[in-house]
Amino acid sequence: QDASVGSDQTVSTYWKRIKEYFDERNTSGIFRSSDSLRQCWSTINAECSKWAGCLSNVARMNPSGC
Protein backbone atom coordinates (compact mmCIF):
# COMPACT_ATOMS: atom_id res chain seq x y z
CA GLN A 1 0.00 0.00 0.00
CA ASP A 2 3.04 2.25 0.16
CA ALA A 3 3.86 3.51 -3.33
CA SER A 4 7.32 4.66 -2.26
CA VAL A 5 8.46 1.07 -1.53
CA GLY A 6 9.69 -0.80 -4.57
CA SER A 7 9.93 -4.46 -5.39
CA ASP A 8 13.56 -4.60 -4.27
CA GLN A 9 12.76 -4.94 -0.55
CA THR A 10 13.80 -8.08 1.30
CA VAL A 11 11.29 -10.68 2.47
CA SER A 12 11.95 -9.83 6.11
CA THR A 13 11.35 -6.12 5.44
CA TYR A 14 8.12 -6.91 3.61
CA TRP A 15 6.73 -9.04 6.46
CA LYS A 16 7.95 -6.53 9.05
CA ARG A 17 5.82 -3.89 7.32
CA ILE A 18 2.84 -6.27 7.26
CA LYS A 19 3.29 -6.95 10.99
CA GLU A 20 3.35 -3.22 11.74
CA TYR A 21 0.14 -2.79 9.72
CA PHE A 22 -1.43 -5.74 11.56
CA ASP A 23 -0.37 -4.45 14.99
CA GLU A 24 -1.91 -1.03 14.33
CA ARG A 25 -5.29 -2.62 13.55
CA ASN A 26 -5.24 -5.64 15.87
CA THR A 27 -8.17 -5.38 18.30
CA SER A 28 -8.09 -9.02 19.42
CA GLY A 29 -5.14 -8.58 21.77
CA ILE A 30 -3.48 -11.68 20.31
CA PHE A 31 0.23 -11.26 19.60
CA ARG A 32 1.47 -12.48 16.21
CA SER A 33 5.07 -12.40 15.06
CA SER A 34 5.93 -11.66 11.44
CA ASP A 35 6.79 -15.36 11.00
CA SER A 36 3.40 -16.33 12.41
CA LEU A 37 1.64 -13.97 10.01
CA ARG A 38 3.65 -15.38 7.12
CA GLN A 39 2.63 -18.94 8.06
CA CYS A 40 -1.04 -17.95 8.39
CA TRP A 41 -0.90 -16.31 4.96
CA SER A 42 0.73 -19.39 3.48
CA THR A 43 -2.11 -21.58 4.76
CA ILE A 44 -4.81 -19.18 3.58
CA ASN A 45 -3.17 -18.80 0.17
CA ALA A 46 -2.89 -22.57 -0.35
CA GLU A 47 -6.56 -23.14 0.52
CA CYS A 48 -7.70 -20.25 -1.70
CA SER A 49 -5.72 -21.73 -4.59
CA LYS A 50 -7.47 -25.07 -4.10
CA TRP A 51 -10.86 -23.31 -4.07
CA ALA A 52 -10.04 -21.37 -7.23
CA GLY A 53 -9.01 -24.62 -8.91
CA CYS A 54 -12.32 -26.25 -7.97
CA LEU A 55 -14.26 -23.28 -9.34
CA SER A 56 -12.31 -23.48 -12.60
CA ASN A 57 -13.12 -27.18 -12.91
CA VAL A 58 -16.82 -26.52 -12.39
CA ALA A 59 -16.79 -23.70 -14.94
CA ARG A 60 -15.16 -25.98 -17.53
CA MET A 61 -17.75 -28.75 -17.03
CA ASN A 62 -20.31 -26.93 -19.21
CA PRO A 63 -23.09 -29.53 -18.87
CA SER A 64 -25.34 -30.13 -21.85
CA GLY A 65 -28.60 -28.19 -21.94
CA CYS A 66 -27.48 -25.38 -19.65
N, C-alpha and C positions, 0 to 999 in steps of 0.2 A: 504494500500500500504506500510505500515511500518511494516516490519517483526519483529521488536523488541517489538511491542505492542501485548499483548496477548488478549484472549477473556474475561479476567476478568476486563476490563475497564467498567466504568459506562456509562450509556446512555448519560449523559450530557457531559462527556469527549469525547465520540465518536463523537457527533454532533459538539462539539467545534472544534475538529480536521477537520471535514468536512467543517465547516465554514471558518477556516483558509485556507484550500486548495482552497475553492471557492473564498475567498477574494484575494488571490494571482493571480488568473486567471480571475477575473471579469473585463471585459473591458466595460461593459454597464454603469457603474457608478451608478447602482441601488443598494441600501443597502438592504441586507437581514440578518435577525437575524438567529441564529441557529434554533430557533423555527419555523421561516418562512420556512427555508430550509427543516426541518423535515416534515412540513405540505405539502409542494410541493411534496416531495418524496412520502408521503403517497398517495396523489392523483394520481401521475404517476404510482405507484406500483399497485393500485387498478384497474386502467384502463388497464394496461398491463396484469394483471391477467384475466380480462374479455376477452381481445383479445386472449390470449393463450387458454382459454376455448373454444372460438368460433372456433379457428383453430383445436383444438382437436376434436370437434364435426364434423367438415367438414371431417377430416381425417378418422373418424370412419364410415362415411356414406357409403363409398365403393359402389357406384352405379353399377348396373349390366352392363356389357359390356364394362367397362373401364379398 
